[in-house]
């Protein structure tokens, strides 16, 4: 798709050059070019509600990125990328972070989210994720567990005859409000996380 200005009377898809299928032809809010949703790269699954901006006009007003981010869509009328939006709002439940919330950042898509959505309930859970690396449910393979629930192979000298019961592998459902000094993430003033440490925020 190449950018080229046309008046509204001469509107055609910038991808295929056709003006048919107008129901799926969207118009950029800023520069007035148009494109079929299936001629975009990547294609859109449906006509977006509200405004739409082309790839030349959409950018994050916070970090300057021209990309919405991995596993992310543009937020705030194409003015905020997914990772920046997740600094204040959980991408899983769409609720604003509050003081005392345990939040974790995915190493792959860079988005922050509530730990409880992935069985990360305690400081110990968070510490294991920080040590092993964390991939959110959108970024890791289907049906795979978060890193803190994946059993590790003990060294031969530490192997005992005791069998670990399934209960020992179940996620701890205790909700924590106390924050670790290095890896537990809590939202800062007005819900905006302050300093990032490793995979977690203080």
Phi, psi and omega in degrees: 000125179244141184282135176202128185282139174220149176289165184296333179287340182247025183297125174223163178291129178290345180273308185252349179081005181259158178244011177281178179052053184296338180296335179244024176254118183251152185247130180294134181296328187265313188247358175070011172284161182229160181199142172293144181297333180272355177264358180279164176235108354285161180292151176272142181288335181204165178292124183293146175282141179079214185279158172225142177235141180287172184292342178276335184259335182281129173200156180282123181285355182257316182246350179086001183295143175263006182238137180290346179104156179298135180060022185234159172238159178298144179240166176051056179055047176065030179245000182214130178283167182300311180300320179291321179296328181285356175291339180235339187228131180289127180287347181275310184253354178064020177261153181285138177295144178237160177305133179095349178291139174272114181236153184224148180254133177286134179289340185266311183259354176067013178270146175266146179205163177297132178296329185297339179289347182229034177064023176261096188250337188233170176298324180295318176301315182294322179297319179295320179295322180294323182286321187263347186090143184234131173240131182288175183296331179285334187260337180267164182301149179303145177067010177267155184270158172295156190301328183286347178260354179279120181294143177258151180279121179288155176292153183307325183288343183257358181289131178240173180277355182285130179269130179286127180283155179303330181298329181289340181264352182288147179293140177286128185262012177287128178273130182254143176242350177273140185258135174291154182286345185231330188233346182280139184258129172229149180284146182270206182301134181058026176083006181262116178302146186263282188250132179270129177235113182059239180262004184230170188233149177244000000 
